[in-house]
Amino acid sequence: MVTDDLSGREVVIAGSRQDRPNLPVRGCPFCVGGLEAPDPYTVRTFVNRWPALPDDRAEVVLYTPNHDATFASLGVAGAGAVIDAWAERSEALGGRADVAYVLVFENRGAAVGATIGHPHGQIYAFTSVPEAPARELDHPCSLCGHDPGDRVVSAAGDWQAYVPEAAEWPYELRVAPRSHVGTLAECDRAGLGGILVDVLARLDRLFPPAPMPYMLWVHQRPSDGGEWPEAHLHVHVAPLLRATGVPRFVAAGELGSGVYFNPVAPADAAARLRDA
């Protein structure tokens, strides 16, 4: 990890990933019998062959042996099995002395850089708490008892999904329990699976016939031994499209200023997702 002397931002230089294949030469490596899944499985995790982080701190999670599935199509039980794997690997990696933060994430679709279409996600284990979750942890928890009003999209049990008031992406979603839960291991995993299945299916129905490319990541309590009382488990979902076939590009004015300009009002986005 290198710190930029102008901005103070940390960057990981992963030169070895430049040589990784963009697409499989033959067959899918994640289907049963493929390079990374030689035996039958339900959910499978393994160390990334082309890691962005060293020392076995980058893993791949295969959601299902079904190549054409989506997270939403897994159903509550299938999604719960994936979340169980997320939680188990988070605990295992977070228990290492050299790991301070575990980030679970998914890039879905070639438009956001996924090189293999088979449904899968990844897990990165950082030696320090990265900037994005650190910013959230630097002030009192705003998720406990949060009432999104007309920005709510779906709610079930303790979980709710809503468009944030300051959404940076047109159909951005935040998924969080109302009660203060710190990690995937501590949460109602079936409830999380159910609401993720619901809202990700809504995104896929938003601009038919193409499914929605999205980025998804989980923020949870750091594993560095600190108390972190403000840590409230939640999921960010950043969908790429703002209209049918129209991506939401992050432009120079946003990168240069650090201020995002969203062309879709959050309440309108929530209404469209409720109708989907």
KEDRENZA-908123 format. One record per atom (N, C-alpha, C): residue number from 1; residue in one letter; atom name; x, y, z. Coordinates in steps of 0.2 Angstrom, whole numbers, plus 5000, padded with zeros to 4 digits. Example, Ala and Ser with C-alpha at 12.3 -4.5 7.8 and 13.67 -1.06 7.14 Angstrom:
i:aa:at:east:north:up
1:A:N:5066:4972:5039
1:A:CA:5062:4978:5039
1:A:C:5066:4984:5039
2:S:N:5064:4989:5035
2:S:CA:5068:4995:5036
2:S:C:5064:5000:5039
This chain:
i:aa:at:east:north:up
1:M:N:5004:4994:5000
1:M:CA:5000:5000:5000
1:M:C:5004:5006:5000
2:V:N:5003:5011:4996
2:V:CA:5007:5017:4995
2:V:C:5002:5023:4996
3:T:N:5005:5028:5000
3:T:CA:5001:5034:5002
3:T:C:5003:5040:4997
4:D:N:4998:5043:4993
4:D:CA:4999:5048:4989
4:D:C:5001:5054:4993
5:D:N:5007:5058:4992
5:D:CA:5009:5063:4996
5:D:C:5005:5069:4995
6:L:N:5001:5070:4990
6:L:CA:4997:5076:4989
6:L:C:4990:5075:4992
7:S:N:4987:5070:4991
7:S:CA:4980:5069:4993
7:S:C:4980:5065:5000
8:G:N:4985:5061:5001
8:G:CA:4984:5057:5007
8:G:C:4981:5050:5006
9:R:N:4978:5049:5000
9:R:CA:4975:5043:4998
9:R:C:4979:5037:4998
10:E:N:4977:5032:5000
10:E:CA:4981:5025:5000
10:E:C:4979:5022:4993
11:V:N:4984:5019:4990
11:V:CA:4983:5015:4984
11:V:C:4987:5009:4984
12:V:N:4984:5003:4982
12:V:CA:4987:4997:4981
12:V:C:4990:4996:4974
13:I:N:4996:4995:4973
13:I:CA:4999:4994:4967
13:I:C:4999:4986:4966
14:A:N:4995:4984:4961
14:A:CA:4995:4977:4960
14:A:C:4997:4975:4953
15:G:N:5003:4976:4952
15:G:CA:5006:4975:4945
15:G:C:5004:4968:4942
16:S:N:5004:4963:4946
16:S:CA:5004:4956:4944
16:S:C:4997:4955:4941
17:R:N:4992:4959:4942
17:R:CA:4985:4958:4940
17:R:C:4985:4961:4932
18:Q:N:4990:4964:4930
18:Q:CA:4990:4966:4923
18:Q:C:4990:4960:4918
19:D:N:4993:4955:4921
19:D:CA:4994:4949:4917
19:D:C:4988:4944:4917
20:R:N:4983:4946:4921
20:R:CA:4977:4941:4922
20:R:C:4973:4941:4916
21:P:N:4970:4935:4914
21:P:CA:4966:4935:4908
21:P:C:4959:4939:4909
22:N:N:4957:4942:4904
22:N:CA:4951:4946:4904
22:N:C:4945:4941:4903
23:L:N:4946:4936:4899
23:L:CA:4940:4931:4898
23:L:C:4943:4924:4898
24:P:N:4939:4919:4900
24:P:CA:4942:4912:4900
24:P:C:4943:4910:4893
25:V:N:4949:4907:4892
25:V:CA:4951:4904:4885
25:V:C:4946:4899:4883
26:R:N:4944:4895:4887
26:R:CA:4939:4890:4885
26:R:C:4935:4888:4892
27:G:N:4928:4888:4891
27:G:CA:4924:4886:4896
27:G:C:4924:4891:4902
28:C:N:4920:4890:4907
28:C:CA:4919:4894:4913
28:C:C:4923:4891:4918
29:P:N:4928:4895:4921
29:P:CA:4932:4892:4927
29:P:C:4928:4891:4933
30:F:N:4922:4894:4933
30:F:CA:4918:4894:4940
30:F:C:4912:4889:4939
31:C:N:4911:4886:4933
31:C:CA:4906:4880:4933
31:C:C:4909:4874:4935
32:V:N:4905:4869:4937
32:V:CA:4907:4863:4940
32:V:C:4912:4860:4935
33:G:N:4918:4857:4937
33:G:CA:4922:4854:4932
33:G:C:4927:4859:4929
34:G:N:4926:4866:4931
34:G:CA:4931:4871:4928
34:G:C:4937:4872:4933
35:L:N:4941:4876:4931
35:L:CA:4948:4877:4934
35:L:C:4947:4878:4941
36:E:N:4942:4883:4943
36:E:CA:4942:4885:4950
36:E:C:4936:4881:4954
37:A:N:4933:4876:4951
37:A:CA:4927:4872:4954
37:A:C:4927:4865:4951
38:P:N:4933:4861:4953
38:P:CA:4933:4855:4950
38:P:C:4928:4850:4952
39:D:N:4925:4851:4958
39:D:CA:4920:4847:4961
39:D:C:4913:4850:4962
40:P:N:4908:4846:4963
40:P:CA:4901:4849:4964
40:P:C:4901:4854:4970
41:Y:N:4897:4859:4970
41:Y:CA:4897:4863:4976
41:Y:C:4890:4867:4976
42:T:N:4889:4870:4982
42:T:CA:4883:4874:4982
42:T:C:4885:4881:4982
43:V:N:4889:4883:4987
43:V:CA:4893:4889:4987
43:V:C:4900:4888:4988
44:R:N:4905:4891:4985
44:R:CA:4912:4889:4985
44:R:C:4916:4896:4986
45:T:N:4921:4895:4991
45:T:CA:4925:4901:4991
45:T:C:4933:4898:4990
46:F:N:4937:4903:4988
46:F:CA:4944:4901:4987
46:F:C:4948:4907:4986
47:V:N:4955:4906:4987
47:V:CA:4959:4912:4986
47:V:C:4960:4914:4979
48:N:N:4959:4920:4978
48:N:CA:4960:4923:4971
48:N:C:4966:4921:4968
49:R:N:4966:4918:4962
49:R:CA:4972:4916:4958
49:R:C:4976:4923:4956
50:W:N:4972:4928:4955
50:W:CA:4975:4934:4953
50:W:C:4974:4940:4958
51:P:N:4977:4940:4964
51:P:CA:4975:4944:4969
51:P:C:4977:4951:4969
52:A:N:4972:4955:4971
52:A:CA:4973:4962:4972
52:A:C:4977:4964:4978
53:L:N:4977:4959:4983
53:L:CA:4980:4960:4989
53:L:C:4984:4954:4991
54:P:N:4990:4954:4993
54:P:CA:4995:4948:4994
54:P:C:4993:4944:5001
55:D:N:4996:4939:5002
55:D:CA:4996:4935:5008
55:D:C:4989:4932:5009
56:D:N:4986:4929:5003
56:D:CA:4980:4926:5003
56:D:C:4974:4930:5007
57:R:N:4974:4937:5005
57:R:CA:4969:4942:5008
57:R:C:4964:4944:5002
58:A:N:4964:4940:4997
58:A:CA:4959:4941:4992
58:A:C:4956:4935:4990
59:E:N:4949:4934:4991
59:E:CA:4946:4928:4990
59:E:C:4940:4929:4985
60:V:N:4938:4924:4982
60:V:CA:4932:4924:4977
60:V:C:4926:4919:4980
61:V:N:4920:4922:4980
61:V:CA:4914:4918:4982
61:V:C:4910:4916:4976
62:L:N:4909:4910:4975
62:L:CA:4905:4908:4969
62:L:C:4898:4906:4973
63:Y:N:4893:4910:4970
63:Y:CA:4886:4910:4973
63:Y:C:4882:4903:4972
64:T:N:4883:4900:4966
64:T:CA:4880:4895:4964
64:T:C:4883:4891:4958
65:P:N:4882:4885:4957
65:P:CA:4885:4882:4951
65:P:C:4881:4883:4944
66:N:N:4875:4887:4945
66:N:CA:4871:4888:4939
66:N:C:4874:4895:4936
67:H:N:4877:4894:4930
67:H:CA:4881:4899:4926
67:H:C:4876:4905:4925
68:D:N:4870:4904:4923
68:D:CA:4865:4909:4921
68:D:C:4861:4912:4927
69:A:N:4862:4910:4933
69:A:CA:4858:4913:4938
69:A:C:4860:4920:4940
70:T:N:4856:4923:4944
70:T:CA:4858:4930:4946
70:T:C:4857:4929:4954
71:F:N:4859:4934:4958
71:F:CA:4858:4934:4965
71:F:C:4851:4934:4966
72:A:N:4847:4938:4963
72:A:CA:4840:4938:4964
72:A:C:4837:4931:4963
73:S:N:4839:4927:4958
73:S:CA:4836:4921:4956
73:S:C:4838:4915:4961
74:L:N:4842:4917:4966
74:L:CA:4844:4911:4971
74:L:C:4839:4910:4976
75:G:N:4834:4915:4976
75:G:CA:4829:4914:4982
75:G:C:4832:4915:4988
76:V:N:4827:4915:4993
76:V:CA:4830:4917:5000
76:V:C:4835:4912:5003
77:A:N:4833:4905:5002
77:A:CA:4838:4900:5004
77:A:C:4845:4901:5001
78:G:N:4845:4901:4994
78:G:CA:4851:4902:4991
78:G:C:4855:4908:4993
79:A:N:4851:4914:4993
79:A:CA:4855:4920:4995
79:A:C:4857:4919:5003
80:G:N:4854:4916:5007
80:G:CA:4856:4915:5014
80:G:C:4862:4911:5014
81:A:N:4863:4906:5010
81:A:CA:4869:4902:5009
81:A:C:4875:4906:5007
82:V:N:4874:4911:5003
82:V:CA:4879:4915:5001
82:V:C:4881:4920:5007
83:I:N:4876:4922:5010
83:I:CA:4878:4927:5016
83:I:C:4881:4923:5021
84:D:N:4879:4917:5022
84:D:CA:4883:4913:5027
84:D:C:4890:4912:5025
85:A:N:4892:4911:5019
85:A:CA:4899:4911:5017
85:A:C:4902:4918:5018
86:W:N:4899:4923:5016
86:W:CA:4902:4930:5018
86:W:C:4903:4930:5025
87:A:N:4899:4928:5029
87:A:CA:4900:4929:5036
87:A:C:4905:4925:5039
88:E:N:4906:4918:5037
88:E:CA:4911:4914:5039
88:E:C:4918:4916:5037
89:R:N:4918:4918:5030
89:R:CA:4925:4920:5028
89:R:C:4927:4927:5031
90:S:N:4922:4931:5033
90:S:CA:4923:4938:5036
90:S:C:4926:4936:5043
91:E:N:4923:4932:5047
91:E:CA:4926:4930:5053
91:E:C:4933:4927:5053
92:A:N:4934:4922:5048
92:A:CA:4940:4919:5047
92:A:C:4946:4924:5045
93:L:N:4944:4928:5041
93:L:CA:4950:4933:5038
93:L:C:4950:4938:5044
94:G:N:4945:4940:5047
94:G:CA:4945:4946:5052
94:G:C:4949:4943:5058
95:G:N:4949:4937:5059
95:G:CA:4953:4934:5065
95:G:C:4961:4934:5064
96:R:N:4963:4935:5058
96:R:CA:4970:4935:5057
96:R:C:4973:4942:5060
97:A:N:4979:4941:5063
97:A:CA:4983:4947:5066
97:A:C:4984:4952:5061
98:D:N:4985:4950:5054
98:D:CA:4987:4956:5050
98:D:C:4981:4959:5046
99:V:N:4975:4957:5048
99:V:CA:4969:4960:5045
99:V:C:4965:4964:5050
100:A:N:4964:4971:5047
100:A:CA:4960:4975:5051
100:A:C:4953:4977:5049
101:Y:N:4952:4975:5042
101:Y:CA:4945:4976:5039
101:Y:C:4944:4971:5034
102:V:N:4938:4968:5034
102:V:CA:4935:4964:5029
102:V:C:4930:4967:5025
103:L:N:4931:4967:5018
103:L:CA:4926:4970:5013
103:L:C:4923:4965:5009
104:V:N:4917:4964:5009
104:V:CA:4913:4959:5005
104:V:C:4910:4963:4999
105:F:N:4911:4961:4993
105:F:CA:4909:4965:4987
105:F:C:4907:4961:4981
106:E:N:4903:4964:4977
106:E:CA:4902:4961:4970
106:E:C:4902:4966:4965
107:N:N:4905:4964:4959
107:N:CA:4904:4968:4953
107:N:C:4900:4964:4948
108:R:N:4894:4966:4946
108:R:CA:4890:4962:4942
108:R:C:4889:4965:4935
109:G:N:4891:4962:4930
109:G:CA:4890:4964:4923
109:G:C:4897:4966:4920
110:A:N:4898:4965:4914
110:A:CA:4904:4967:4910
110:A:C:4905:4975:4911
111:A:N:4899:4978:4911
111:A:CA:4899:4986:4911
111:A:C:4903:4989:4917
112:V:N:4903:4985:4922
112:V:CA:4906:4987:4928
112:V:C:4913:4983:4930
113:G:N:4915:4980:4924
113:G:CA:4922:4976:4925
113:G:C:4922:4969:4927
114:A:N:4916:4966:4927
114:A:CA:4916:4959:4929
114:A:C:4918:4955:4922
115:T:N:4924:4951:4923
115:T:CA:4926:4948:4917
115:T:C:4923:4941:4916
116:I:N:4920:4938:4921
116:I:CA:4917:4932:4920
116:I:C:4909:4933:4922
117:G:N:4905:4930:4918
117:G:CA:4898:4931:4919
117:G:C:4895:4927:4925
118:H:N:4898:4921:4927
118:H:CA:4895:4917:4932
118:H:C:4895:4921:4938
119:P:N:4889:4920:4942
119:P:CA:4887:4924:4948
119:P:C:4893:4923:4953
120:H:N:4896:4928:4955
120:H:CA:4901:4928:4960
120:H:C:4903:4935:4963
121:G:N:4906:4935:4969
121:G:CA:4908:4941:4972
121:G:C:4915:4940:4975
122:Q:N:4918:4944:4978
122:Q:CA:4924:4944:4981
122:Q:C:4925:4947:4988
123:I:N:4930:4945:4991
123:I:CA:4932:4947:4998
123:I:C:4939:4950:4999
124:Y:N:4940:4956:5001
124:Y:CA:4946:4959:5002
124:Y:C:4948:4960:5009
125:A:N:4953:4958:5012
125:A:CA:4955:4959:5019
125:A:C:4961:4964:5019
126:F:N:4959:4969:5022
126:F:CA:4964:4975:5022
126:F:C:4968:4975:5029
127:T:N:4974:4977:5029
127:T:CA:4978:4978:5035
127:T:C:4977:4984:5039
128:S:N:4973:4989:5036
128:S:CA:4971:4994:5040
128:S:C:4963:4996:5037
129:V:N:4960:5000:5041
129:V:CA:4953:5002:5039
129:V:C:4953:5007:5033
130:P:N:4950:5005:5028
130:P:CA:4950:5009:5022
130:P:C:4947:5015:5023
131:E:N:4948:5020:5018
131:E:CA:4945:5027:5019
131:E:C:4938:5027:5019
132:A:N:4934:5024:5015
132:A:CA:4927:5024:5014
132:A:C:4923:5022:5021
133:P:N:4925:5016:5023
133:P:CA:4921:5014:5029
133:P:C:4924:5018:5035
134:A:N:4930:5021:5035
134:A:CA:4933:5025:5041
134:A:C:4929:5031:5041
135:R:N:4927:5034:5035
135:R:CA:4923:5040:5035
135:R:C:4916:5039:5039
136:E:N:4913:5034:5037
136:E:CA:4907:5032:5040
136:E:C:4907:5031:5048
137:L:N:4913:5028:5050
137:L:CA:4914:5027:5057
137:L:C:4916:5033:5061
138:D:N:4917:5039:5058
138:D:CA:4920:5044:5061
138:D:C:4915:5049:5064
139:H:N:4909:5047:5064
139:H:CA:4903:5051:5067
139:H:C:4898:5047:5069
140:P:N:4893:5049:5074
140:P:CA:4888:5045:5077
140:P:C:4884:5041:5071
141:C:N:4882:5035:5073
141:C:CA:4878:5031:5069
141:C:C:4871:5035:5067
142:S:N:4870:5035:5060
142:S:CA:4864:5038:5057
142:S:C:4859:5033:5055
143:L:N:4861:5026:5056
143:L:CA:4857:5021:5053
143:L:C:4852:5018:5058
144:C:N:4853:5019:5065
144:C:CA:4849:5017:5070
144:C:C:4842:5020:5070
145:G:N:4837:5017:5069
145:G:CA:4830:5020:5069
145:G:C:4829:5025:5063
146:H:N:4833:5024:5058
146:H:CA:4832:5029:5052
146:H:C:4826:5028:5048
147:D:N:4822:5033:5047
147:D:CA:4816:5033:5044
147:D:C:4817:5036:5037
148:P:N:4817:5032:5031
148:P:CA:4818:5035:5025
148:P:C:4812:5038:5021
149:G:N:4806:5038:5025
149:G:CA:4800:5041:5022
149:G:C:4799:5038:5015
150:D:N:4798:5043:5010
150:D:CA:4796:5041:5004
150:D:C:4801:5039:4999
151:R:N:4807:5038:5003
151:R:CA:4813:5035:4999
151:R:C:4814:5027:5000
152:V:N:4809:5025:5004
152:V:CA:4809:5017:5006
152:V:C:4807:5013:5000
153:V:N:4811:5008:4998
153:V:CA:4809:5004:4993
153:V:C:4806:4997:4995
154:S:N:4809:4994:5000
154:S:CA:4806:4988:5003
154:S:C:4808:4987:5010
155:A:N:4804:4984:5014
155:A:CA:4805:4982:5021
155:A:C:4803:4976:5023
156:A:N:4807:4972:5027
156:A:CA:4805:4966:5029
156:A:C:4808:4964:5036
157:G:N:4804:4963:5041
157:G:CA:4807:4962:5048
157:G:C:4811:4968:5050
158:D:N:4817:4966:5052
158:D:CA:4821:4972:5054
158:D:C:4825:4975:5049
159:W:N:4824:4973:5043
159:W:CA:4828:4976:5037
159:W:C:4824:4981:5033
160:Q:N:4827:4986:5030
160:Q:CA:4824:4990:5026
160:Q:C:4829:4992:5020
161:A:N:4827:4993:5014
161:A:CA:4831:4995:5009
161:A:C:4828:5002:5006
162:Y:N:4832:5007:5005
162:Y:CA:4830:5013:5003
162:Y:C:4835:5017:4999
163:V:N:4833:5022:4995
163:V:CA:4837:5026:4991
163:V:C:4840:5032:4996
164:P:N:4846:5033:4997
164:P:CA:4849:5038:5002
164:P:C:4847:5045:5000
165:E:N:4846:5049:5004
165:E:CA:4844:5056:5003
165:E:C:4849:5059:4999
166:A:N:4856:5058:5000
166:A:CA:4861:5060:4996
166:A:C:4864:5055:4991
167:A:N:4860:5052:4988
167:A:CA:4862:5046:4983
167:A:C:4867:5049:4978
168:E:N:4872:5046:4977
168:E:CA:4877:5048:4972
168:E:C:4876:5044:4965
169:W:N:4872:5039:4965
169:W:CA:4870:5035:4959
169:W:C:4863:5036:4959
170:P:N:4860:5036:4952
170:P:CA:4853:5037:4951
170:P:C:4848:5032:4955
171:Y:N:4850:5026:4955
171:Y:CA:4845:5021:4958
171:Y:C:4849:5018:4964
172:E:N:4853:5021:4967
172:E:CA:4857:5019:4973
172:E:C:4853:5016:4978
173:L:N:4855:5011:4982
173:L:CA:4851:5008:4987
173:L:C:4856:5007:4993
174:R:N:4853:5008:4999
174:R:CA:4856:5006:5005
174:R:C:4852:5001:5009
175:V:N:4855:4996:5011
175:V:CA:4851:4990:5014
175:V:C:4854:4990:5021
176:A:N:4850:4990:5026
176:A:CA:4852:4990:5033
176:A:C:4847:4988:5038
177:P:N:4849:4985:5044
177:P:CA:4844:4983:5049
177:P:C:4843:4989:5053
178:R:N:4837:4990:5056
178:R:CA:4835:4995:5060
178:R:C:4839:4995:5067
179:S:N:4840:4989:5069
179:S:CA:4843:4988:5076
179:S:C:4851:4988:5074
180:H:N:4855:4990:5079
180:H:CA:4862:4991:5079
180:H:C:4866:4984:5079
181:V:N:4867:4982:5073
181:V:CA:4871:4976:5072
181:V:C:4877:4977:5069
182:G:N:4883:4974:5071
182:G:CA:4889:4976:5069
182:G:C:4892:4972:5063
183:T:N:4891:4966:5062
183:T:CA:4894:4962:5057
183:T:C:4889:4957:5054
184:L:N:4891:4954:5049
184:L:CA:4887:4949:5045
184:L:C:4886:4943:5050
185:A:N:4891:4941:5054
185:A:CA:4890:4935:5058
185:A:C:4885:4936:5063
186:E:N:4883:4943:5065
186:E:CA:4879:4944:5070
186:E:C:4872:4945:5068
187:C:N:4871:4946:5061
187:C:CA:4864:4949:5059
187:C:C:4860:4943:5057
188:D:N:4853:4945:5056
188:D:CA:4848:4940:5053
188:D:C:4850:4939:5046
189:R:N:4853:4934:5044
189:R:CA:4856:4932:5038
189:R:C:4850:4931:5033
190:A:N:4845:4927:5035
190:A:CA:4839:4925:5031
190:A:C:4836:4932:5029
191:G:N:4835:4936:5034
191:G:CA:4832:4943:5032
191:G:C:4836:4947:5027
192:L:N:4842:4947:5028
192:L:CA:4846:4951:5023
192:L:C:4846:4947:5016
193:G:N:4846:4941:5016
193:G:CA:4845:4937:5010
193:G:C:4839:4939:5006
194:G:N:4833:4939:5010
194:G:CA:4827:4940:5007
194:G:C:4826:4947:5004
195:I:N:4829:4952:5008
195:I:CA:4828:4959:5005
195:I:C:4833:4960:5000
196:L:N:4839:4957:5000
196:L:CA:4843:4958:4994
196:L:C:4840:4955:4988
197:V:N:4837:4949:4988
197:V:CA:4834:4946:4983
197:V:C:4828:4950:4980
198:D:N:4824:4953:4984
198:D:CA:4819:4958:4982
198:D:C:4822:4964:4978
199:V:N:4826:4967:4981
199:V:CA:4828:4974:4978
199:V:C:4833:4973:4972
200:L:N:4837:4967:4972
200:L:CA:4841:4966:4966
200:L:C:4836:4964:4960
201:A:N:4831:4960:4962
201:A:CA:4826:4959:4956
201:A:C:4823:4965:4954
202:R:N:4821:4970:4958
202:R:CA:4818:4976:4956
202:R:C:4823:4980:4951
203:L:N:4829:4980:4953
203:L:CA:4834:4983:4948
203:L:C:4834:4980:4942
204:D:N:4833:4973:4941
204:D:CA:4834:4970:4935
204:D:C:4827:4971:4931
205:R:N:4822:4973:4934
205:R:CA:4816:4974:4931
205:R:C:4815:4982:4929
206:L:N:4820:4986:4931
206:L:CA:4819:4993:4930
206:L:C:4820:4995:4923
207:F:N:4824:4992:4919
207:F:CA:4826:4994:4912
207:F:C:4826:4988:4908
208:P:N:4821:4984:4907
208:P:CA:4821:4978:4903
208:P:C:4823:4980:4896
209:P:N:4825:4975:4892
209:P:CA:4826:4968:4894
209:P:C:4833:4966:4898
210:A:N:4837:4971:4897
210:A:CA:4844:4969:4900
210:A:C:4844:4970:4908
211:P:N:4848:4965:4911
211:P:CA:4848:4966:4918
211:P:C:4853:4972:4920
212:M:N:4852:4974:4926
212:M:CA:4855:4980:4929
212:M:C:4863:4978:4931
213:P:N:4868:4981:4928
213:P:CA:4874:4981:4930
213:P:C:4875:4985:4937
214:Y:N:4878:4982:4942
214:Y:CA:4879:4985:4948
214:Y:C:4885:4984:4952
215:M:N:4887:4988:4957
215:M:CA:4892:4987:4961
215:M:C:4889:4986:4968
216:L:N:4891:4981:4972
216:L:CA:4888:4980:4979
216:L:C:4894:4979:4984
217:W:N:4893:4982:4990
217:W:CA:4898:4981:4995
217:W:C:4895:4981:5002
218:V:N:4898:4978:5006
218:V:CA:4896:4977:5013
218:V:C:4901:4981:5018
219:H:N:4898:4985:5022
219:H:CA:4902:4989:5027
219:H:C:4900:4986:5034
220:Q:N:4905:4983:5037
220:Q:CA:4904:4980:5044
220:Q:C:4909:4983:5049
221:R:N:4909:4980:5055
221:R:CA:4914:4983:5060
221:R:C:4921:4980:5058
222:P:N:4926:4985:5059
222:P:CA:4933:4982:5058
222:P:C:4934:4977:5063
223:S:N:4940:4973:5061
223:S:CA:4942:4967:5065
223:S:C:4949:4968:5068
224:D:N:4950:4975:5069
224:D:CA:4957:4976:5072
224:D:C:4957:4976:5080
225:G:N:4952:4974:5083
225:G:CA:4952:4974:5090
225:G:C:4949:4980:5094
226:G:N:4947:4985:5090
226:G:CA:4944:4991:5093
226:G:C:4937:4990:5094
227:E:N:4934:4994:5098
227:E:CA:4927:4993:5100
227:E:C:4922:4996:5094
228:W:N:4924:5001:5091
228:W:CA:4920:5004:5085
228:W:C:4912:5004:5087
229:P:N:4910:5008:5092
229:P:CA:4903:5008:5094
229:P:C:4899:5011:5088
230:E:N:4901:5014:5084
230:E:CA:4897:5017:5078
230:E:C:4896:5012:5072
231:A:N:4899:5007:5072
231:A:CA:4899:5002:5067
231:A:C:4892:4999:5066
232:H:N:4888:5000:5061
232:H:CA:4882:4997:5060
232:H:C:4882:4994:5053
233:L:N:4881:4988:5053
233:L:CA:4881:4984:5047
233:L:C:4876:4987:5041
234:H:N:4879:4987:5035
234:H:CA:4874:4989:5030
234:H:C:4877:4987:5023
235:V:N:4873:4987:5018
235:V:CA:4875:4986:5011
235:V:C:4874:4992:5007
236:H:N:4879:4993:5003
236:H:CA:4878:4998:4997
236:H:C:4877:4995:4991
237:V:N:4872:4997:4987
237:V:CA:4871:4995:4980
237:V:C:4871:5001:4975
238:A:N:4876:5001:4971
238:A:CA:4877:5006:4966
238:A:C:4875:5004:4959
239:P:N:4869:5005:4956
239:P:CA:4868:5002:4950
239:P:C:4870:5007:4944
240:L:N:4873:5004:4939
240:L:CA:4876:5009:4934
240:L:C:4871:5013:4930
241:L:N:4865:5010:4928
241:L:CA:4861:5014:4923
241:L:C:4857:5019:4926
242:R:N:4856:5025:4922
242:R:CA:4851:5030:4924
242:R:C:4845:5030:4920
243:A:N:4845:5026:4914
243:A:CA:4840:5025:4910
243:A:C:4841:5019:4905
244:T:N:4836:5017:4901
244:T:CA:4837:5011:4897
244:T:C:4844:5012:4893
245:G:N:4849:5008:4894
245:G:CA:4855:5008:4890
245:G:C:4859:5014:4891
246:V:N:4858:5018:4896
246:V:CA:4861:5024:4897
246:V:C:4865:5024:4904
247:P:N:4872:5023:4904
247:P:CA:4875:5023:4910
247:P:C:4876:5029:4913
248:R:N:4877:5029:4920
248:R:CA:4878:5035:4924
248:R:C:4886:5035:4924
249:F:N:4889:5040:4920
249:F:CA:4896:5040:4921
249:F:C:4898:5045:4926
250:V:N:4904:5043:4930
250:V:CA:4907:5048:4935
250:V:C:4912:5052:4931
251:A:N:4911:5059:4931
251:A:CA:4915:5063:4926
251:A:C:4920:5067:4930
252:A:N:4924:5071:4926
252:A:CA:4929:5074:4929
252:A:C:4927:5079:4934
253:G:N:4922:5083:4933
253:G:CA:4919:5088:4938
253:G:C:4918:5084:4945
254:E:N:4916:5078:4945
254:E:CA:4915:5075:4951
254:E:C:4921:5072:4954
255:L:N:4926:5069:4950
255:L:CA:4932:5066:4953
255:L:C:4936:5072:4955
256:G:N:4936:5078:4951
256:G:CA:4940:5083:4953
256:G:C:4938:5087:4959
257:S:N:4931:5087:4961
257:S:CA:4929:5091:4966
257:S:C:4927:5086:4972
258:G:N:4926:5080:4971
258:G:CA:4924:5076:4976
258:G:C:4916:5077:4978
259:V:N:4913:5080:4973
259:V:CA:4906:5082:4974
259:V:C:4902:5078:4968
260:Y:N:4897:5074:4970
260:Y:CA:4893:5070:4965
260:Y:C:4887:5074:4963
261:F:N:4885:5073:4957
261:F:CA:4879:5076:4954
261:F:C:4874:5071:4951
262:N:N:4869:5070:4954
262:N:CA:4864:5064:4953
262:N:C:4858:5067:4949
263:P:N:4857:5065:4943
263:P:CA:4852:5067:4939
263:P:C:4845:5065:4940
264:V:N:4844:5060:4945
264:V:CA:4838:5057:4947
264:V:C:4836:5059:4954
265:A:N:4831:5062:4956
265:A:CA:4829:5063:4963
265:A:C:4828:5057:4967
266:P:N:4830:5056:4973
266:P:CA:4830:5050:4976
266:P:C:4823:5048:4977
267:A:N:4818:5052:4979
267:A:CA:4811:5050:4980
267:A:C:4808:5047:4973
268:D:N:4810:5050:4968
268:D:CA:4808:5047:4961
268:D:C:4811:5041:4960
269:A:N:4817:5040:4961
269:A:CA:4820:5033:4960
269:A:C:4817:5028:4965
270:A:N:4815:5030:4971
270:A:CA:4812:5025:4975
270:A:C:4805:5023:4973
271:A:N:4802:5028:4970
271:A:CA:4795:5026:4968
271:A:C:4795:5022:4962
272:R:N:4800:5023:4957
272:R:CA:4801:5018:4952
272:R:C:4803:5011:4954
273:L:N:4807:5011:4959
273:L:CA:4809:5004:4961
273:L:C:4803:5001:4965
274:R:N:4799:5004:4968
274:R:CA:4793:5001:4971
274:R:C:4789:4999:4966
275:D:N:4788:5002:4961
275:D:CA:4784:5000:4955
275:D:C:4786:4994:4951
276:A:N:4793:4993:4952
276:A:CA:4796:4988:4948
276:A:C:4794:4981:4950
